[in-house]
Amino acid sequence: MSYLTFKKSQLINLEQSLYKEILRTNRAGSYSSSSIVGCNTRKYHGLLVCPIPEFDMTRHVLLSTLDATIVQHEKEFNLGIHKYQGNRYEPKGHKYIRELEFEAIPRKVYRVGEVVLAVEELLVQKEEQILIKYTFLEGNTDILLKLKPFLANRSVHDLTHQNLDANTKYDAIPNGIGIQMYQKLPRLFLQVSKACEFVAVPHWNKGVEYFKEERRGYEYSEDLYVPGYFEVTLKPGESVFVSASTKEQKPAEINAIFNKEVERRIPRDSMYNSLLNSASQFFLQKGGETTIVAGYHWYKKRLRDKLISAPALTEALGEHDLFHRVLDTSAKEIKAILTNKNNSHIQEVDTPLWLFWTLQQCWKKACINDFWRKYSDLLVSIIHAYTNDRFENVTLLENGLIYAADEKRPLTWMNGISDDKPVTPRNGACVEVNALWYNALCLILELAEKDKNKKLVQEIEPLKEKVKQSFVDVFWNEEEGCLNDVVDGDFIDASVRPNQVFTTAFEYSPLSKEQKKQVIDVIKKQLVTPKGLRTLSPSDPKYLGTSVGKASVREFSVHQGAAWPWLVSFYAEGYLKLHKQGGLSHIKRLVENFEEEMIQHCIGTLSEYYDGNPPHIGKGAVSMAWNVAGVLKILTLIEKYN
């Protein structure tokens, strides 16, 4: 039995199966995603979802789904499933599924009477192409397979309806059709690997509903265009392949492409390998640049997330060159932030400082000097951007700490907005920003000393010492035995939040060993959950432990109690630095809690965040880069301390 397997009882129960999702990517911006039974529950779901250059690379759902119908002895059995108004599901193809297992790729097995049919799907790496393999495993006589495509051709953020602008004409091509419904969208080529017949029965399939969008407070009903269906005959033991692509394919080559792609896949036979598979899905290489998608389905690249995720993701994959390429792309983005004279306000006060931490994580430590030679000008520019008050919303206080304030938008990673205002106002000197600031000053001082740059040493050393003393004076909360979260003059926000955890994990910290121990103890007692660190202590009146309702309502819980897995990697690092091997059992128990998530929200990966309250249900984006990176990092730490 495979590591990730679902039995019939789990699949036919829609109360379970509709809440579990599948995600595949092509490592070039496209993805394929649905529920594990093939019923789309989000507007973001689709068999082939691609970024479109003419629409600023916004992803578009081209092929929503492909229904297969088994015809034998003049009886039809439709394997598809869609939701319609009134909680009606038609057809009910999920009732024929006997097993779903994930090894190299997802494989569903259907049984209809004496007929057993296996269905496997994969995205071709770096191509806008999905391949679906149908294998007639068992049966006494030939079957006819009808394959009906449902086309959306719209942005993942919108829904479509029957309209007169749609061009519903198609062209006949070898073993298939080509159709381009709208200008600026690509032509979609639908082809079968063997001789088949296309039966044109054009119509709009109206009123398909996505209940997860309804619960999120968004429009949730749309019409999908069906041009007709393919008919192909299968003998027992025979396989047939379907290709949906933005390029025409030679039908005779589809089989070989499929087999080659399967060989490239990482077998998901453990939590570690499942997360490795997930890690590889976040990298996007296009146009000579390499970046990391922050999460699926709706996130694109985010610089902060990329800097935090890159070291652990690339180390786990064993791709040092990939780390370099991501770093080069990130450096260009940071340089653009610093040099853009039209940009007087920075949107993320901490992000440039994460570059220093990212360099420290370089898993071939010997190359840190190479990085200094390559990035020294940029690193010095980042320091000077803060010391010279480059941005109007960021100031370096007389005590050396960084102060940031913006009434309209949040400047830290706690960036929720509702009614055009930050949900978690953090104007002032923020604890993690200044922990990053101190770490950056220490690193650049170390490198400047190695480089024998006396001028830079003389500039940085007194500032570093000032920041070290000020940090403790301003943030240390003697009464609580931990750090204040934000300080703005006489105003002190002493909320117990996870932002203080970085001071226990960073290579350079202004805290003493005893202070770090107290911080770790407070976090362990108040913030640690089986799925990450809470963003606020449950004892706080502002705490919201469950994320439900419309977007504007959910935003209040995301950073007021929700638990984030990426944060627990810093906790684990700080904890092990203090307790060494004696802390392994605690950290092992923490990471083991994520094992059950491999078959929960999205198979083989980790959600954006989890409810702070039990049972800690996954919420938000179904797969998040820095969370996957965080757990992979913990597994590496455990190996190191073992």
C-alpha positions as CSV (number, residue, x, y, z in Angstrom):
1,M,0.0,0.0,0.0
2,S,1.3,3.5,-0.9
3,Y,2.1,6.0,1.8
4,L,-0.7,8.3,0.6
5,T,-3.8,6.1,0.0
6,F,-7.6,6.7,0.2
7,K,-10.1,3.8,0.3
8,K,-13.6,3.7,-1.1
9,S,-15.2,4.6,2.3
10,Q,-13.2,7.8,2.4
11,L,-13.8,8.8,-1.2
12,I,-17.6,8.2,-1.5
13,N,-18.2,10.3,1.7
14,L,-18.3,13.8,0.2
15,E,-18.2,15.3,3.7
16,Q,-14.6,14.1,3.8
17,S,-13.4,13.9,0.2
18,L,-14.5,17.4,-1.0
19,Y,-12.4,19.0,1.7
20,K,-9.2,17.3,0.5
21,E,-7.4,18.7,-2.5
22,I,-4.8,17.7,-5.1
23,L,-2.2,20.1,-6.5
24,R,0.3,19.6,-9.3
25,T,2.5,22.2,-11.0
26,N,4.7,22.3,-14.1
27,R,7.5,24.3,-12.4
28,A,6.8,27.2,-14.9
29,G,3.7,28.8,-13.4
30,S,0.9,26.5,-14.5
31,Y,-0.9,24.1,-12.2
32,S,-3.7,21.5,-12.1
33,S,-5.9,21.2,-9.0
34,S,-9.2,19.8,-7.8
35,S,-10.7,17.8,-4.9
36,I,-9.5,14.2,-4.6
37,V,-12.7,13.0,-6.3
38,G,-12.4,15.4,-9.2
39,C,-15.2,17.8,-8.2
40,N,-14.0,21.3,-8.4
41,T,-14.9,23.2,-5.2
42,R,-13.0,26.5,-5.9
43,K,-12.9,28.9,-8.8
44,Y,-9.1,28.3,-8.6
45,H,-9.6,24.6,-9.5
46,G,-9.0,23.3,-13.0
47,L,-7.2,20.6,-14.9
48,L,-5.1,23.1,-16.8
49,V,-4.5,26.5,-15.3
50,C,-1.8,28.7,-17.0
51,P,-0.3,32.1,-16.6
52,I,-1.2,34.3,-19.6
53,P,1.5,36.9,-20.7
54,E,-1.2,39.2,-22.2
55,F,-2.8,39.5,-18.7
56,D,0.3,40.2,-16.7
57,M,0.9,36.5,-16.1
58,T,-2.4,36.1,-14.3
59,R,-3.3,32.5,-14.2
60,H,-6.3,31.4,-16.3
61,V,-8.4,28.3,-16.0
62,L,-8.4,26.9,-19.6
63,L,-9.6,23.3,-19.1
64,S,-11.9,23.1,-16.0
65,T,-12.4,19.3,-16.1
66,L,-12.8,16.3,-18.3
67,D,-15.6,13.9,-17.6
68,A,-15.1,10.3,-18.6
69,T,-18.1,8.0,-19.3
70,I,-17.8,4.2,-19.6
71,V,-20.2,2.7,-22.2
72,Q,-20.7,-1.1,-22.2
73,H,-23.7,-3.2,-23.2
74,E,-25.4,0.1,-24.2
75,K,-25.3,1.3,-20.6
76,E,-23.5,4.5,-19.7
77,F,-21.6,5.2,-16.4
78,N,-20.4,8.8,-16.0
79,L,-17.3,9.0,-13.8
80,G,-17.5,12.8,-13.4
81,I,-19.0,14.9,-10.6
82,H,-20.1,18.6,-10.4
83,K,-22.1,20.6,-7.9
84,Y,-25.2,22.5,-8.8
85,Q,-27.8,24.6,-7.0
86,G,-29.5,23.0,-4.0
87,N,-26.5,20.9,-3.0
88,R,-27.1,18.7,-6.0
89,Y,-24.2,16.6,-7.3
90,E,-24.5,15.3,-10.9
91,P,-23.3,12.9,-12.1
92,K,-22.2,11.0,-9.1
93,G,-19.1,9.4,-10.5
94,H,-17.3,9.4,-7.2
95,K,-19.4,6.3,-6.1
96,Y,-17.5,4.2,-8.6
97,I,-14.0,5.1,-7.2
98,R,-12.5,2.1,-5.3
99,E,-9.1,3.6,-4.5
100,L,-6.9,6.6,-4.9
101,E,-3.2,6.4,-4.2
102,F,-0.3,8.9,-4.6
103,E,3.1,7.5,-5.4
104,A,4.8,9.2,-8.3
105,I,1.4,10.7,-9.5
106,P,-2.2,10.4,-8.4
107,R,-3.9,7.2,-9.6
108,K,-7.7,6.6,-9.2
109,V,-9.2,3.2,-9.8
110,Y,-12.9,3.0,-10.8
111,R,-15.0,-0.2,-10.8
112,V,-18.2,-0.3,-12.8
113,G,-19.6,-3.8,-12.7
114,E,-16.9,-6.0,-14.2
115,V,-15.0,-3.1,-15.6
116,V,-12.0,-1.7,-13.7
117,L,-10.5,1.5,-15.1
118,A,-7.4,3.4,-13.8
119,V,-7.0,7.1,-14.3
120,E,-3.7,8.9,-13.9
121,E,-2.9,12.6,-14.4
122,L,0.3,14.6,-14.6
123,L,1.4,18.0,-15.8
124,V,4.4,18.0,-18.2
125,Q,7.3,19.9,-16.6
126,K,7.8,23.4,-17.9
127,E,5.0,22.9,-20.5
128,E,1.4,24.1,-20.5
129,Q,0.2,20.5,-20.9
130,I,-1.7,18.0,-18.9
131,L,-1.7,14.3,-19.8
132,I,-4.4,11.9,-18.6
133,K,-3.9,8.1,-18.9
134,Y,-6.9,5.8,-18.9
135,T,-6.0,2.1,-18.5
136,F,-8.7,-0.7,-18.9
137,L,-7.4,-3.0,-16.1
138,E,-10.1,-5.6,-16.0
139,G,-13.1,-6.6,-18.1
140,N,-14.3,-9.3,-20.5
141,T,-15.3,-7.2,-23.5
142,D,-14.3,-3.9,-25.1
143,I,-15.6,-0.7,-23.7
144,L,-16.4,2.7,-25.3
145,L,-14.9,5.6,-23.5
146,K,-16.6,9.1,-23.9
147,L,-14.4,12.0,-22.9
148,K,-16.2,15.4,-22.4
149,P,-14.1,18.6,-21.9
150,F,-15.5,21.5,-19.9
151,L,-13.9,24.8,-20.8
152,A,-13.7,27.9,-18.6
153,N,-11.1,30.2,-20.3
154,R,-11.1,32.9,-17.6
155,S,-9.0,34.3,-14.8
156,V,-8.7,32.3,-11.6
157,H,-10.1,35.3,-9.8
158,D,-13.2,35.5,-11.9
159,L,-16.1,33.3,-13.1
160,T,-17.6,33.0,-16.5
161,H,-21.1,32.7,-17.9
162,Q,-22.6,32.0,-21.3
163,N,-21.9,35.0,-23.5
164,L,-21.9,36.1,-27.2
165,D,-18.2,37.0,-27.2
166,A,-17.1,33.4,-26.9
167,N,-15.8,31.9,-30.2
168,T,-17.2,28.4,-30.0
169,K,-15.8,27.3,-33.4
170,Y,-13.1,24.5,-33.4
171,D,-10.6,23.2,-35.9
172,A,-10.0,19.5,-36.5
173,I,-6.5,18.4,-35.8
174,P,-4.9,14.9,-35.7
175,N,-6.9,12.9,-33.1
176,G,-8.5,16.0,-31.7
177,I,-9.6,19.6,-31.9
178,G,-8.2,23.1,-31.4
179,I,-10.3,25.9,-29.9
180,Q,-9.6,29.5,-29.0
181,M,-12.6,31.0,-27.3
182,Y,-11.3,34.5,-26.7
183,Q,-8.7,36.8,-28.2
184,K,-5.5,37.1,-26.1
185,L,-6.1,33.6,-24.6
186,P,-4.2,30.7,-26.1
187,R,-5.6,28.1,-28.4
188,L,-6.3,24.9,-26.5
189,F,-5.5,21.6,-28.2
190,L,-7.4,18.6,-27.0
191,Q,-6.0,15.3,-28.5
192,V,-6.2,11.6,-27.9
193,S,-3.3,9.2,-28.4
194,K,-5.2,6.8,-30.7
195,A,-7.8,7.0,-33.4
196,C,-11.0,8.5,-32.1
197,E,-14.2,10.3,-33.1
198,F,-15.1,13.8,-31.9
199,V,-18.9,14.3,-31.7
200,A,-19.8,18.0,-31.7
201,V,-22.6,18.7,-29.2
202,P,-21.9,22.3,-28.3
203,H,-23.6,23.7,-25.2
204,W,-23.1,25.6,-22.0
205,N,-23.2,23.6,-18.9
206,K,-24.9,26.1,-16.6
207,G,-24.9,26.7,-12.9
208,V,-21.8,24.8,-11.8
209,E,-21.1,25.8,-8.2
210,Y,-18.0,26.1,-6.0
211,F,-19.1,25.9,-2.4
212,K,-15.8,26.9,-0.9
213,E,-16.1,30.3,-2.7
214,E,-19.6,30.6,-1.4
215,R,-18.3,30.1,2.2
216,R,-15.5,32.7,1.5
217,G,-18.1,35.2,0.5
218,Y,-17.4,35.3,-3.2
219,E,-19.4,34.7,-6.4
220,Y,-19.6,30.9,-6.7
221,S,-21.7,29.9,-9.8
222,E,-20.6,29.8,-13.4
223,D,-21.3,28.3,-16.8
224,L,-18.7,26.1,-18.6
225,Y,-18.6,25.5,-22.3
226,V,-18.7,22.0,-23.7
227,P,-17.8,21.7,-27.4
228,G,-18.8,18.0,-27.6
229,Y,-17.1,14.7,-26.6
230,F,-14.5,12.2,-27.9
231,E,-15.3,8.5,-28.4
232,V,-12.5,5.9,-28.2
233,T,-12.7,2.1,-27.9
234,L,-10.5,0.3,-25.4
235,K,-9.7,-3.4,-25.2
236,P,-9.0,-5.1,-21.8
237,G,-5.4,-4.2,-20.8
238,E,-5.2,-1.3,-23.2
239,S,-4.3,2.3,-22.3
240,V,-5.2,5.6,-24.0
241,F,-3.8,9.0,-23.3
242,V,-5.5,12.5,-23.6
243,S,-3.4,15.6,-24.0
244,A,-4.7,19.1,-23.2
245,S,-2.1,21.7,-24.2
246,T,-1.5,25.2,-25.6
247,K,0.7,23.5,-28.3
248,E,-0.4,20.9,-30.8
249,Q,1.0,17.5,-30.0
250,K,1.9,14.5,-32.3
251,P,-0.5,11.8,-30.9
252,A,2.0,9.0,-31.4
253,E,4.4,10.8,-29.0
254,I,2.0,11.3,-26.0
255,N,2.7,7.9,-24.5
256,A,6.5,8.4,-24.4
257,I,6.1,11.9,-22.9
258,F,3.9,10.5,-20.2
259,N,6.3,7.7,-19.3
260,K,9.3,10.1,-19.3
261,E,7.5,12.5,-17.0
262,V,6.6,9.8,-14.5
263,E,10.2,8.8,-14.1
264,R,11.1,12.4,-13.1
265,R,8.7,12.4,-10.2
266,I,9.7,12.1,-6.5
267,P,7.9,9.1,-5.0
268,R,5.7,10.4,-2.2
269,D,6.4,7.4,0.1
270,S,7.1,9.4,3.3
271,M,6.3,12.7,4.8
272,Y,9.8,13.9,3.9
273,N,9.5,12.9,0.3
274,S,6.0,14.3,0.1
275,L,7.4,17.6,1.3
276,L,10.3,17.3,-1.2
277,N,7.7,16.9,-4.0
278,S,5.9,19.9,-2.7
279,A,9.1,21.9,-2.4
280,S,9.9,21.4,-6.1
281,Q,6.4,22.8,-7.0
282,F,7.2,26.3,-5.7
283,F,10.1,27.1,-8.1
284,L,9.3,29.1,-11.1
285,Q,11.9,29.5,-13.8
286,K,11.1,31.7,-16.7
287,G,12.6,34.5,-18.7
288,G,16.1,33.9,-17.3
289,E,15.0,34.4,-13.8
290,T,14.3,31.9,-11.0
291,T,11.8,32.8,-8.2
292,I,9.6,31.0,-5.7
293,V,5.8,31.1,-5.8
294,A,4.7,32.0,-2.2
295,G,1.7,29.7,-2.3
296,Y,-1.2,28.1,-4.2
297,H,-3.7,28.9,-5.5
298,W,-3.8,32.7,-5.5
299,Y,-0.4,33.9,-4.4
300,K,2.4,34.9,-6.8
301,K,5.9,35.6,-5.8
302,R,6.5,37.5,-2.5
303,L,10.0,38.7,-1.8
304,R,9.9,38.1,2.0
305,D,8.5,34.6,1.6
306,K,11.1,33.8,-1.0
307,L,14.1,34.9,1.2
308,I,12.8,32.8,4.1
309,S,11.9,29.8,2.0
310,A,14.9,29.5,-0.4
311,P,17.6,28.1,2.0
312,A,15.6,25.1,3.3
313,L,13.8,24.3,0.0
314,T,17.0,24.3,-2.0
315,E,19.0,22.4,0.6
316,A,16.4,19.7,0.9
317,L,16.3,19.3,-2.9
318,G,20.1,19.3,-3.0
319,E,20.2,22.1,-5.6
320,H,22.8,24.6,-4.6
321,D,22.8,26.3,-8.0
322,L,19.0,26.8,-7.6
323,F,19.7,28.7,-4.4
324,H,22.2,31.0,-6.3
325,R,19.6,31.7,-9.0
326,V,16.9,32.6,-6.5
327,L,19.3,34.8,-4.6
328,D,20.3,36.6,-7.8
329,T,16.7,37.3,-8.6
330,S,16.0,38.5,-5.1
331,A,19.0,40.8,-5.1
332,K,17.7,42.4,-8.3
333,E,14.3,43.0,-6.6
334,I,15.9,44.5,-3.5
335,K,18.1,46.8,-5.6
336,A,15.0,48.0,-7.5
337,I,13.3,48.8,-4.2
338,L,16.3,50.8,-3.0
339,T,17.0,52.7,-6.3
340,N,13.5,53.5,-7.4
341,K,13.3,57.2,-6.8
342,N,9.6,57.3,-7.4
343,N,9.1,54.9,-4.4
344,S,9.3,57.1,-1.3
345,H,7.6,54.5,0.9
346,I,8.7,50.9,1.5
347,Q,5.9,48.4,1.6
348,E,7.8,45.8,3.7
349,V,10.1,47.3,6.3
350,D,11.8,44.0,7.2
351,T,12.2,42.3,3.8
352,P,15.6,43.8,2.7
353,L,17.0,42.7,6.1
354,W,16.0,39.1,5.5
355,L,18.7,38.9,2.7
356,F,21.4,38.9,5.4
357,W,19.7,36.0,7.2
358,T,19.3,34.2,3.9
359,L,23.0,34.5,3.2
360,Q,23.8,33.1,6.6
361,Q,21.8,30.0,5.8
362,C,23.8,29.2,2.7
363,W,24.4,25.5,3.3
364,K,27.8,25.6,1.8
365,K,29.2,27.9,4.4
366,A,32.4,28.4,2.6
367,C,30.7,30.4,-0.1
368,I,29.7,33.2,2.3
369,N,32.9,35.0,1.3
370,D,32.0,34.6,-2.4
371,F,28.7,36.2,-1.6
372,W,30.4,39.1,0.1
373,R,32.4,39.8,-3.0
374,K,29.3,39.5,-5.1
375,Y,26.8,41.3,-2.9
376,S,28.8,43.6,-0.7
377,D,27.7,46.8,-2.4
378,L,24.0,45.8,-2.1
379,L,24.4,44.8,1.6
380,V,26.0,48.1,2.4
381,S,23.3,49.9,0.4
382,I,20.6,48.2,2.5
383,I,22.3,49.3,5.7
384,H,22.6,52.9,4.4
385,A,18.9,52.9,3.3
386,Y,18.0,52.5,7.0
387,T,20.7,54.8,8.5
388,N,20.0,57.5,5.9
389,D,16.2,57.4,6.2
390,R,15.8,56.4,2.5
391,F,12.1,55.9,3.0
392,E,9.6,58.4,4.4
393,N,7.8,55.8,6.5
394,V,10.9,54.4,8.1
395,T,13.2,56.2,10.5
396,L,16.3,55.3,12.4
397,L,15.8,56.5,16.0
398,E,18.5,58.1,18.0
399,N,18.9,54.9,20.0
400,G,19.7,53.0,16.8
401,L,16.4,51.1,16.4
402,I,14.3,51.1,13.3
403,Y,10.9,52.8,13.6
404,A,8.3,52.3,10.9
405,A,4.8,53.6,10.6
406,D,2.1,53.8,7.9
407,E,-1.6,54.4,8.7
408,K,-2.9,52.9,5.5
409,R,-1.0,49.7,5.1
410,P,0.9,47.2,7.3
411,L,4.6,47.1,6.9
412,T,5.5,43.8,8.6
413,W,4.6,40.1,7.8
414,M,1.4,40.6,9.9
415,N,-0.1,42.3,6.9
416,G,-3.9,41.7,7.1
417,I,-6.1,44.6,5.8
418,S,-9.8,45.1,6.4
419,D,-11.8,48.3,5.3
420,D,-8.5,49.7,4.0
421,K,-6.9,49.6,7.5
422,P,-4.3,47.2,9.0
423,V,-6.0,44.5,11.1
424,T,-2.9,44.3,13.3
425,P,-1.6,47.8,13.7
426,R,2.1,47.7,14.5
427,N,3.4,51.3,14.0
428,G,6.5,51.8,15.9
429,A,9.7,49.8,16.6
430,C,8.8,46.2,16.0
431,V,10.7,43.4,17.7
432,E,11.4,41.2,14.7
433,V,12.4,44.1,12.5
434,N,15.0,45.2,15.0
435,A,16.2,41.6,15.6
436,L,16.8,41.4,11.9
437,W,18.5,44.8,12.0
438,Y,20.9,43.7,14.8
439,N,21.6,40.4,13.0
440,A,22.4,42.3,9.7
441,L,24.7,44.8,11.4
442,C,26.6,41.9,13.1
443,L,27.0,40.0,9.8
444,I,28.2,43.0,7.8
445,L,30.6,43.8,10.6
446,E,32.0,40.3,10.5
447,L,32.4,40.3,6.8
448,A,33.9,43.8,6.8
449,E,36.5,42.7,9.3
450,K,37.4,39.7,7.2
451,D,37.7,42.0,4.2
452,K,39.8,44.4,6.3
453,N,37.5,47.3,5.4
454,K,38.4,49.6,8.3
455,K,36.1,52.4,7.2
456,L,33.1,50.2,7.2
457,V,34.1,48.6,10.5
458,Q,34.4,52.0,12.2
459,E,30.9,52.9,10.9
460,I,29.1,49.8,11.9
461,E,30.7,48.7,15.2
462,P,29.4,51.6,17.4
463,L,26.0,51.4,15.8
464,K,25.8,47.6,16.5
465,E,26.7,48.2,20.1
466,K,24.1,50.9,20.4
467,V,21.4,48.7,18.9
468,K,22.3,45.8,21.2
469,Q,21.8,47.9,24.3
470,S,18.8,49.7,23.1
471,F,17.1,46.5,22.0
472,V,17.2,45.1,25.5
473,D,16.3,48.4,27.1
474,V,13.3,48.9,24.9
475,F,11.9,45.4,24.3
476,W,12.7,43.4,27.3
477,N,9.6,42.9,29.5
478,E,11.0,42.0,32.9
479,E,7.5,41.3,34.4
480,E,6.5,38.8,31.7
481,G,10.0,37.4,31.1
482,C,9.8,37.9,27.3
483,L,9.9,40.7,24.7
484,N,7.4,43.4,23.9
485,D,6.0,43.2,20.4
486,V,5.9,46.9,19.4
487,V,7.1,50.1,21.1
488,D,6.1,53.6,20.0
489,G,7.4,56.2,22.4
490,D,5.5,55.7,25.7
491,F,3.2,53.2,24.1
492,I,4.1,49.6,24.7
493,D,2.3,46.7,23.0
494,A,3.2,43.8,25.3
495,S,1.1,41.3,23.4
496,V,2.7,37.8,23.5
497,R,3.3,37.1,19.9
498,P,5.7,34.9,18.0
499,N,7.7,37.8,16.5
500,Q,10.1,37.5,19.5
501,V,11.1,34.0,18.5
502,F,13.7,35.1,16.0
503,T,15.9,36.4,18.8
504,T,16.4,32.9,20.0
505,A,17.3,31.4,16.5
506,F,19.3,34.1,14.7
507,E,23.1,33.7,14.6
508,Y,23.4,37.1,16.3
509,S,21.0,38.1,19.0
510,P,21.1,41.0,21.5
511,L,19.7,38.7,24.2
512,S,21.6,36.8,26.9
513,K,21.3,33.0,27.1
514,E,19.0,33.4,30.2
515,Q,16.7,35.8,28.3
516,K,16.5,33.5,25.4
517,K,15.5,30.7,27.7
518,Q,12.7,32.8,29.2
519,V,11.4,33.7,25.7
520,I,11.4,30.1,24.7
521,D,9.5,29.1,27.9
522,V,6.8,31.7,27.3
523,I,6.4,30.7,23.6
524,K,6.2,27.0,24.6
525,K,3.5,27.7,27.2
526,Q,1.4,30.1,25.3
527,L,2.0,29.9,21.5
528,V,3.1,26.4,20.6
529,T,0.4,24.2,18.9
530,P,0.7,21.0,17.0
531,K,0.5,23.0,13.7
532,G,2.8,25.9,14.4
533,L,3.1,29.0,16.6
534,R,0.0,31.0,17.4
535,T,0.1,34.6,16.4
536,L,-1.3,35.7,19.7
537,S,-1.6,34.2,23.2
538,P,-5.0,32.7,24.0
539,S,-4.9,34.7,27.2
540,D,-5.1,37.9,25.2
541,P,-8.7,39.4,24.9
542,K,-8.0,40.0,21.2
543,Y,-7.3,36.4,20.6
544,L,-9.3,34.7,17.8
545,G,-8.7,31.0,17.7
546,T,-10.9,30.0,14.7
547,S,-10.9,31.5,11.2
548,V,-14.4,31.5,9.6
549,G,-16.6,33.7,7.5
550,K,-16.0,36.2,4.7
551,A,-12.6,37.5,3.8
552,S,-13.0,40.7,5.9
553,V,-13.9,38.6,8.9
554,R,-11.2,36.0,8.4
555,E,-8.5,38.7,8.2
556,F,-8.9,39.4,11.9
557,S,-8.0,35.9,13.0
558,V,-5.1,35.3,10.6
559,H,-2.7,37.3,12.8
560,Q,-4.7,37.3,16.0
561,G,-4.5,33.7,17.0
562,A,-4.0,31.5,13.9
563,A,-1.0,29.2,14.0
564,W,1.7,29.4,11.3
565,P,4.0,26.4,10.6
566,W,7.0,28.4,9.3
567,L,7.4,30.1,12.7
568,V,7.9,26.8,14.5
569,S,11.1,26.2,12.6
570,F,12.6,29.2,14.3
571,Y,11.3,28.0,17.7
572,A,12.8,24.6,17.0
573,E,16.2,26.2,16.2
574,G,16.2,28.4,19.3
575,Y,15.0,25.5,21.5
576,L,17.7,23.1,20.2
577,K,20.4,25.8,20.6
578,L,19.5,26.0,24.3
579,H,18.8,22.3,25.0
580,K,21.0,20.6,22.5
581,Q,20.2,16.8,22.3
582,G,18.1,17.1,25.4
583,G,15.5,19.0,23.4
584,L,15.2,16.5,20.5
585,S,12.3,14.6,21.9
586,H,10.1,17.8,22.2
587,I,11.0,18.9,18.7
588,K,10.5,15.5,17.2
589,R,7.0,15.4,18.7
590,L,6.3,18.8,17.2
591,V,7.3,17.8,13.7
592,E,5.5,14.4,13.9
593,N,2.2,16.4,14.3
594,F,2.6,17.5,10.6
595,E,2.5,13.9,9.4
596,E,-1.3,13.8,9.5
597,E,-1.5,16.9,7.3
598,M,-0.1,14.9,4.4
599,I,-3.7,13.5,3.9
600,Q,-5.7,16.5,5.0
601,H,-6.2,19.9,3.4
602,C,-4.0,19.4,0.3
603,I,-2.4,16.1,-0.2
604,G,1.4,16.0,0.6
605,T,1.8,19.6,1.5
606,L,1.0,22.2,4.2
607,S,-1.7,24.9,4.3
608,E,-1.1,28.6,4.7
609,Y,-2.2,28.7,8.4
610,Y,-4.2,26.7,10.9
611,D,-6.8,27.5,13.5
612,G,-5.2,28.4,16.8
613,N,-7.8,26.3,18.6
614,P,-8.1,22.5,18.3
615,P,-8.5,20.6,16.0
616,H,-6.3,23.1,14.3
617,I,-7.9,22.9,10.8
618,G,-5.8,24.1,7.8
619,K,-7.0,27.4,6.3
620,G,-6.1,29.8,3.6
621,A,-3.9,28.8,0.6
622,V,-3.7,25.0,0.3
623,S,0.1,24.9,-0.1
624,M,2.5,27.5,1.2
625,A,6.2,27.6,0.5
626,W,7.6,28.9,3.7
627,N,5.6,26.4,5.7
628,V,7.0,23.5,3.7
629,A,10.4,25.0,4.0
630,G,9.9,25.3,7.8
631,V,9.1,21.7,8.4
632,L,11.9,20.6,6.1
633,K,14.3,22.7,8.1
634,I,13.2,21.1,11.4
635,L,13.8,17.7,9.9
636,T,17.3,18.9,9.0
637,L,17.9,20.3,12.5
638,I,16.8,17.0,14.0
639,E,19.3,15.1,11.8
640,K,22.0,17.6,12.8
641,Y,21.5,17.3,16.5
642,N,21.1,13.5,16.3
